[in-house]
């Protein structure tokens, strides 16, 4: 298992999202800036990678190959 990687800080710095899991199978995890209150944000088949927050912090964009090829996806920062 590879370590957590590619963190992206929310606007205001109160939360962080990152890739967790081995390459090719990574999911996205979000937590408070202090590392507490971790929760799985996105889990699915394939590799979810390169998360980035929207300017208002309400959404997170990421790339994923879950549909068979690498595409851009967007999820609410609260999950979904």
C-alpha positions in Angstrom: 0.0 0.0 0.0 1.3 3.4 -1.0 1.0 6.3 1.5 -1.6 9.0 1.3 -0.7 11.5 -1.4 -1.5 14.6 -3.4 -3.2 16.7 -0.7 -5.3 19.7 -1.7 -6.3 22.3 0.9 -9.8 23.8 0.9 -10.1 27.6 0.6 -9.5 29.0 4.0 -7.4 26.0 5.0 -9.8 24.3 7.3 -10.1 21.0 5.4 -7.9 18.9 3.2 -8.6 16.2 0.6 -6.2 13.6 -0.6 -5.7 10.3 -2.5 -5.6 7.2 -0.3 -4.8 3.7 -1.5 -2.5 2.1 -4.0 -2.0 3.6 -7.5 -4.8 2.4 -9.8 -7.2 1.9 -6.9 -7.1 5.2 -4.9 -10.1 6.7 -3.2 -10.5 10.3 -2.0 -10.5 11.1 1.8 -11.3 14.4 3.4 -10.6 15.6 6.9 -10.2 18.7 9.1 -6.8 20.4 8.7 -5.7 18.8 12.0 -6.3 15.3 10.5 -9.3 14.6 12.6 -12.8 13.7 11.4 -11.5 11.7 8.4 -14.2 10.5 6.1 -14.3 8.7 2.8 -15.4 11.3 0.2 -15.3 9.2 -3.0 -15.0 5.4 -3.4 -15.5 3.6 -6.6 -14.0 1.3 -9.1 -10.8 2.5 -10.6 -8.5 5.3 -9.6 -9.7 8.6 -8.2 -6.9 11.2 -8.3 -5.7 14.8 -8.4 -8.5 16.4 -6.2 -9.0 20.2 -6.4 -11.4 22.4 -4.5 -13.8 24.8 -6.1 -13.1 28.5 -5.2 -16.1 28.5 -2.8 -15.1 25.2 -1.2 -18.5 23.6 -2.0 -17.3 21.1 -4.5 -14.2 19.0 -5.3 -13.1 18.1 -8.9 -11.0 15.0 -9.5 -10.0 12.8 -12.3 -11.0 9.2 -12.4 -10.9 6.2 -14.8 -14.0 4.6 -13.3 -15.9 4.9 -16.6 -13.2 3.1 -18.5 -11.1 6.1 -19.4 -9.7 9.1 -17.5 -12.4 11.8 -17.1 -13.1 14.8 -14.9 -15.7 14.3 -12.1 -17.1 16.7 -9.5 -18.6 15.8 -6.1 -20.1 17.9 -3.3 -17.5 18.6 -0.6 -19.9 16.9 1.8 -19.8 13.7 -0.3 -22.3 12.2 -2.7 
